[in-house]
Amino acid sequence: MAFELGIYHFGELTPDPTTHQPPAPGTRLRELVEQARTADEAGLDIFAVGEHHRTDFAVSSPAVLLAAMAENTRTIKLSSAVTVLSSDDPVRVFQQFATLDLLSGGRAEIIAGRGSYIESFPVFGYDLNEYSELFAEKLDLLLKLREENPVTWRGSLRPPLMNADITPRPDRELPVWVAVGGTPASVVRAGRLGLPLSLAIIGGSYRQFAPFVDLYRKAGAEAGHAPEKLKVSVNSPGFVAATHQEAVEVSHPYFQAGWMANHHQRGQGVPMSKMAYEAQATPAGAFFLGSVQEVTDKIMAQYEVFGHDRMMIQLGFGNVPQREALKSIELLGAEVAPVVRKEIASLEASAARVTA
């Protein structure tokens, strides 16, 4: 697998910092379809949308939105980011993404996670006291569903399946990634199962996450999985523009609005000043924020630390206006991605010659 670069989005309905009005949900959803089409045309590898169940987000059903994107794109992979598997039914998740995979010609993926937001648990009648157990059991069932049909399975938190015929069936093994935010047990689980790891780095120094990647690869190797199977994606916020100043000036007011709206309901409504925002754009920071060269350099610096396979940017968090968001996507696809792919391919070729 060549190095991949893509975008993820949560479909925020953050009030505009100038007009103080949120976008209409239908407008936001159509904008995301347009962003996916632009990303596809620009040559990016993946577009992913996250799942929330609150009035300040437009996306509660990623598979439906991704299906609309499938009909407006040609080659780009389409993924959830994440599917909150703990509060969903793995059978329905499998069926929805199998349908998406068939519609899109084999471009669907699932990034499954326990969920850093918990609003879906009471909505669908799940007990938060079983937070970890729900994910472990449902991930086990999801993997069983993609391996065989009909399916016989028994757990403790969901009714059993007895020779159940689960359709439709995709024409290939549906990719399932495990999303983690820095919990060692989650990292080890992904490694032991031999599932690709989707690592969220949304602040601080990215280098502090290197031990988690090492732990993942160690757990995978101890479980007997080949190194090439243990893929890693790094996911962080960012915004690309012609210059560093433009990237900050355009995106910070919206990021700040989104940050406050997003975290206030979680009791973490601390403003993100412009100084703090720019600090995350430094070589040590987590954000992919700045000019084409700055973002390219940050990706390459992280590659030296993680040796990862995919980089996904939460581009334009807080509803950066569509015109500016599309420009940023075009820069990422047309100017950042080709350079990054070429440089990483060269590094990998050199490493292969050394070990030959």
C-alpha positions as CSV (number, residue, x, y, z in Angstrom):
1,M,0.0,0.0,0.0
2,A,1.5,3.3,-1.1
3,F,1.3,6.2,1.5
4,E,-2.2,7.6,1.6
5,L,-3.4,11.2,2.3
6,G,-7.0,12.1,3.0
7,I,-9.5,14.2,4.9
8,Y,-12.0,13.5,7.7
9,H,-14.9,15.6,8.8
10,F,-17.6,15.6,11.5
11,G,-20.1,17.8,9.8
12,E,-20.2,20.4,12.5
13,L,-23.1,22.9,12.6
14,T,-21.1,25.5,14.4
15,P,-22.5,29.1,14.3
16,D,-20.5,31.3,12.0
17,P,-18.2,33.6,14.1
18,T,-19.3,36.6,12.0
19,T,-23.0,36.0,11.5
20,H,-23.5,33.9,14.6
21,Q,-25.8,31.6,12.5
22,P,-25.2,27.9,12.1
23,P,-25.5,26.3,8.6
24,A,-28.6,24.4,7.8
25,P,-28.0,20.6,8.1
26,G,-28.9,20.1,4.5
27,T,-26.5,22.7,3.4
28,R,-23.7,21.2,5.4
29,L,-24.4,17.7,4.0
30,R,-24.3,18.9,0.4
31,E,-21.1,20.8,1.1
32,L,-19.5,17.6,2.4
33,V,-20.5,15.8,-0.8
34,E,-18.9,18.6,-2.8
35,Q,-15.8,18.4,-0.6
36,A,-15.5,14.7,-1.3
37,R,-15.9,15.3,-5.0
38,T,-13.2,17.9,-4.9
39,A,-10.9,15.7,-2.9
40,D,-11.4,12.9,-5.5
41,E,-10.6,15.2,-8.4
42,A,-7.6,16.5,-6.6
43,G,-6.1,13.0,-6.2
44,L,-6.6,12.5,-2.5
45,D,-6.9,8.9,-1.3
46,I,-9.7,8.9,1.3
47,F,-12.6,11.0,2.6
48,A,-14.1,10.0,6.0
49,V,-17.1,11.3,8.0
50,G,-17.7,10.9,11.7
51,E,-20.8,10.0,13.6
52,H,-22.5,12.2,16.2
53,H,-26.0,12.3,17.7
54,R,-26.3,16.0,18.7
55,T,-28.0,19.0,17.2
56,D,-24.6,20.7,16.6
57,F,-23.6,18.0,14.1
58,A,-25.2,17.1,10.8
59,V,-23.9,13.5,10.4
60,S,-25.6,10.8,12.4
61,S,-25.6,8.2,9.6
62,P,-22.2,8.1,7.9
63,A,-23.1,5.3,5.5
64,V,-26.0,7.3,4.0
65,L,-23.8,10.3,3.4
66,L,-21.0,8.2,2.1
67,A,-23.4,6.6,-0.4
68,A,-24.2,10.0,-1.8
69,M,-20.5,10.7,-2.0
70,A,-20.0,7.4,-3.8
71,E,-22.3,8.5,-6.6
72,N,-20.3,11.8,-7.0
73,T,-16.8,10.4,-6.9
74,R,-14.7,7.8,-8.9
75,T,-11.7,6.5,-7.1
76,I,-11.4,8.0,-3.6
77,K,-12.0,5.6,-0.6
78,L,-15.0,6.4,1.6
79,S,-14.9,5.7,5.3
80,S,-16.6,6.3,8.6
81,A,-14.6,8.3,11.2
82,V,-15.7,6.7,13.4
83,T,-18.5,4.2,13.6
84,V,-19.4,4.2,17.3
85,L,-19.7,0.4,17.3
86,S,-20.5,0.1,21.0
87,S,-23.9,1.7,20.5
88,D,-24.7,0.2,17.1
89,D,-25.7,-3.2,15.8
90,P,-22.7,-4.9,14.0
91,V,-25.1,-6.7,11.7
92,R,-26.6,-3.4,10.4
93,V,-23.1,-1.8,10.3
94,F,-21.9,-4.6,8.1
95,Q,-24.9,-4.5,5.9
96,Q,-24.7,-0.7,5.4
97,F,-21.0,-0.7,4.5
98,A,-21.3,-3.8,2.4
99,T,-24.0,-2.0,0.4
100,L,-21.7,1.1,0.2
101,D,-18.8,-1.1,-1.0
102,L,-20.9,-2.6,-3.7
103,L,-22.3,0.8,-4.8
104,S,-18.8,2.4,-4.9
105,G,-17.0,-0.4,-6.6
106,G,-15.0,-1.5,-3.6
107,R,-14.1,1.8,-1.9
108,A,-15.8,1.5,1.5
109,E,-14.0,1.2,4.8
110,I,-15.1,1.2,8.5
111,I,-13.1,2.9,11.2
112,A,-14.7,1.5,14.4
113,G,-14.3,3.0,17.8
114,R,-15.7,3.0,21.3
115,G,-16.7,6.6,21.0
116,S,-15.2,9.6,22.8
117,Y,-18.7,11.1,22.8
118,I,-21.3,9.2,24.8
119,E,-24.6,10.7,23.6
120,S,-25.4,7.7,21.4
121,F,-25.5,5.3,24.4
122,P,-28.7,6.5,26.0
123,V,-30.3,7.3,22.6
124,F,-30.0,3.6,21.6
125,G,-30.5,2.1,25.1
126,Y,-27.0,1.0,26.0
127,D,-25.5,1.0,29.5
128,L,-22.3,3.2,29.9
129,N,-21.2,0.9,32.6
130,E,-20.6,-1.7,29.8
131,Y,-18.7,0.8,27.7
132,S,-15.6,-1.4,27.1
133,E,-17.4,-4.7,27.1
134,L,-19.8,-3.5,24.4
135,F,-17.0,-2.6,22.0
136,A,-15.0,-5.7,22.5
137,E,-18.0,-8.0,21.9
138,K,-19.4,-6.1,19.0
139,L,-16.0,-5.8,17.3
140,D,-15.7,-9.6,17.6
141,L,-19.1,-10.0,15.9
142,L,-18.3,-7.5,13.1
143,L,-15.1,-9.4,12.3
144,K,-17.0,-12.7,12.3
145,L,-19.6,-11.2,9.9
146,R,-17.0,-10.3,7.4
147,E,-15.3,-13.7,7.6
148,E,-18.2,-16.1,7.0
149,N,-21.8,-16.5,6.0
150,P,-24.1,-17.9,7.3
151,V,-23.0,-16.8,10.8
152,T,-23.3,-18.6,14.1
153,W,-22.2,-16.4,17.0
154,R,-23.0,-16.0,20.7
155,G,-22.1,-13.2,23.1
156,S,-23.3,-11.9,26.4
157,L,-24.6,-8.4,25.5
158,R,-26.5,-9.2,22.2
159,P,-28.9,-11.9,21.1
160,P,-27.1,-14.8,19.5
161,L,-27.0,-15.6,15.8
162,M,-27.8,-19.1,14.6
163,N,-26.9,-19.9,11.1
164,A,-27.9,-16.3,10.1
165,D,-27.8,-15.3,6.5
166,I,-26.3,-11.8,6.5
167,T,-26.5,-10.0,3.2
168,P,-25.4,-8.3,0.9
169,R,-21.9,-9.7,0.8
170,P,-19.1,-7.4,-0.6
171,D,-16.9,-8.7,-3.3
172,R,-13.8,-8.5,-1.0
173,E,-12.9,-8.4,2.6
174,L,-14.3,-5.1,4.0
175,P,-11.5,-3.1,5.6
176,V,-12.0,-2.5,9.3
177,W,-9.7,-0.1,11.2
178,V,-9.7,0.4,15.0
179,A,-9.8,4.0,16.2
180,V,-7.9,4.9,19.3
181,G,-7.1,8.1,21.1
182,G,-4.1,6.9,23.2
183,T,-5.6,4.2,25.4
184,P,-2.9,1.4,25.7
185,A,-5.5,-1.4,26.0
186,S,-7.2,-0.3,22.7
187,V,-3.8,-0.2,21.0
188,V,-2.9,-3.7,22.2
189,R,-6.3,-5.0,21.1
190,A,-5.9,-3.7,17.6
191,G,-2.4,-5.2,17.4
192,R,-3.4,-8.6,18.7
193,L,-6.3,-8.8,16.2
194,G,-4.0,-7.7,13.3
195,L,-6.3,-4.8,12.5
196,P,-5.0,-1.5,11.1
197,L,-4.8,1.3,13.7
198,S,-6.3,4.8,13.3
199,L,-4.6,7.0,15.8
200,A,-6.1,10.4,16.7
201,I,-3.6,13.1,17.7
202,I,-5.6,16.3,18.3
203,G,-3.2,18.3,20.5
204,G,0.2,18.5,22.2
205,S,3.4,17.0,20.8
206,Y,2.8,14.2,18.4
207,R,6.1,12.6,19.5
208,Q,4.4,11.6,22.8
209,F,2.3,9.1,20.8
210,A,5.3,7.2,19.4
211,P,5.2,4.6,22.3
212,F,1.6,3.8,21.4
213,V,2.6,2.9,17.8
214,D,5.5,0.9,19.1
215,L,3.2,-0.9,21.5
216,Y,0.7,-1.7,18.7
217,R,3.4,-3.2,16.5
218,K,4.9,-5.2,19.4
219,A,1.4,-6.6,20.2
220,G,0.8,-7.5,16.6
221,A,4.2,-9.2,16.2
222,E,3.7,-11.2,19.4
223,A,0.3,-12.3,18.0
224,G,2.0,-13.6,14.9
225,H,0.9,-10.9,12.4
226,A,3.2,-9.9,9.6
227,P,4.5,-6.3,9.8
228,E,2.9,-5.3,6.5
229,K,-0.5,-6.1,8.0
230,L,0.0,-3.7,10.9
231,K,-0.9,-0.5,9.2
232,V,-1.1,2.9,11.0
233,S,-3.1,6.0,10.2
234,V,-2.4,9.3,12.0
235,N,-5.4,11.7,12.2
236,S,-5.1,15.4,13.2
237,P,-6.7,18.8,12.6
238,G,-5.3,21.2,10.1
239,F,-5.7,23.6,7.2
240,V,-3.6,24.4,4.1
241,A,-3.3,27.7,2.4
242,A,-0.9,29.6,0.1
243,T,0.9,31.1,3.1
244,H,1.2,30.3,6.9
245,Q,-0.5,33.6,7.7
246,E,-3.4,33.0,5.4
247,A,-4.0,29.5,6.8
248,V,-4.1,30.9,10.3
249,E,-6.2,34.0,9.6
250,V,-8.8,32.0,7.6
251,S,-9.2,29.0,9.8
252,H,-8.6,30.2,13.4
253,P,-11.9,32.1,13.9
254,Y,-13.8,29.0,12.8
255,F,-11.6,26.6,14.7
256,Q,-12.1,28.7,17.8
257,A,-15.9,28.7,17.4
258,G,-16.0,25.0,16.7
259,W,-13.7,24.3,19.6
260,M,-15.9,26.2,22.1
261,A,-19.2,24.8,20.7
262,N,-17.8,21.3,20.5
263,H,-16.2,21.1,23.9
264,H,-18.5,23.3,26.0
265,Q,-21.1,20.5,26.3
266,R,-18.3,18.3,27.6
267,G,-17.3,20.7,30.3
268,Q,-14.0,21.6,28.5
269,G,-14.9,25.0,27.0
270,V,-11.5,26.6,27.2
271,P,-10.8,29.1,24.4
272,M,-8.1,28.2,21.9
273,S,-6.2,31.5,21.4
274,K,-4.5,32.3,18.2
275,M,-1.2,31.9,20.0
276,A,-2.1,28.4,21.2
277,Y,-3.4,27.6,17.7
278,E,-0.2,28.6,16.1
279,A,1.8,26.7,18.7
280,Q,0.2,23.5,17.4
281,A,1.5,24.5,13.9
282,T,5.1,24.4,15.0
283,P,7.3,21.5,14.0
284,A,6.6,19.8,17.4
285,G,2.8,20.5,17.4
286,A,0.0,18.2,16.3
287,F,-1.8,20.4,13.7
288,F,-1.2,20.3,10.0
289,L,-1.6,24.1,9.7
290,G,0.2,26.4,7.3
291,S,1.6,26.6,3.8
292,V,2.0,23.7,1.4
293,Q,5.7,23.4,2.4
294,E,4.9,23.5,6.1
295,V,2.3,20.8,5.9
296,T,4.6,18.7,3.7
297,D,7.4,19.1,6.1
298,K,5.2,18.1,9.1
299,I,4.0,15.0,7.4
300,M,7.5,13.9,6.6
301,A,8.7,14.7,10.1
302,Q,5.9,12.5,11.5
303,Y,6.7,9.7,9.1
304,E,10.3,9.6,10.5
305,V,8.7,9.0,14.0
306,F,5.8,6.7,13.1
307,G,6.6,5.1,9.8
308,H,2.9,5.2,9.2
309,D,0.9,4.4,6.1
310,R,-1.8,7.0,6.1
311,M,-2.3,10.7,7.1
312,M,-5.8,12.1,7.5
313,I,-6.5,15.8,8.2
314,Q,-9.6,17.1,9.9
315,L,-9.6,20.0,7.5
316,G,-11.5,23.3,8.3
317,F,-12.9,22.3,11.7
318,G,-15.7,24.7,12.8
319,N,-17.1,25.3,9.4
320,V,-14.5,27.2,7.4
321,P,-16.4,28.7,4.5
322,Q,-16.9,26.3,1.6
323,R,-14.9,28.3,-0.9
324,E,-11.8,28.4,1.3
325,A,-12.2,24.7,2.3
326,L,-12.3,23.6,-1.3
327,K,-9.2,25.6,-2.0
328,S,-7.4,23.9,0.9
329,I,-8.5,20.5,-0.4
330,E,-7.1,21.3,-3.8
331,L,-3.8,22.4,-2.4
332,L,-3.6,19.3,-0.3
333,G,-4.3,17.0,-3.2
334,A,-2.4,18.8,-6.0
335,E,0.7,20.1,-4.2
336,V,1.2,18.3,-0.9
337,A,0.2,14.7,-1.7
338,P,2.4,14.2,-4.8
339,V,5.5,15.4,-3.0
340,V,4.8,13.3,0.1
341,R,4.2,10.2,-1.8
342,K,7.4,10.6,-3.9
343,E,9.6,11.3,-0.8
344,I,8.2,8.4,1.2
345,A,8.4,6.0,-1.8
346,S,12.1,7.1,-2.1
347,L,12.7,6.5,1.6
348,E,11.1,3.0,1.4
349,A,13.1,2.1,-1.7
350,S,16.3,3.1,0.1
351,A,15.4,1.1,3.2
352,A,14.6,-1.9,1.0
353,R,18.0,-1.8,-0.7
354,V,19.7,-1.7,2.6
355,T,17.9,-4.7,4.0
356,A,18.2,-6.7,0.7
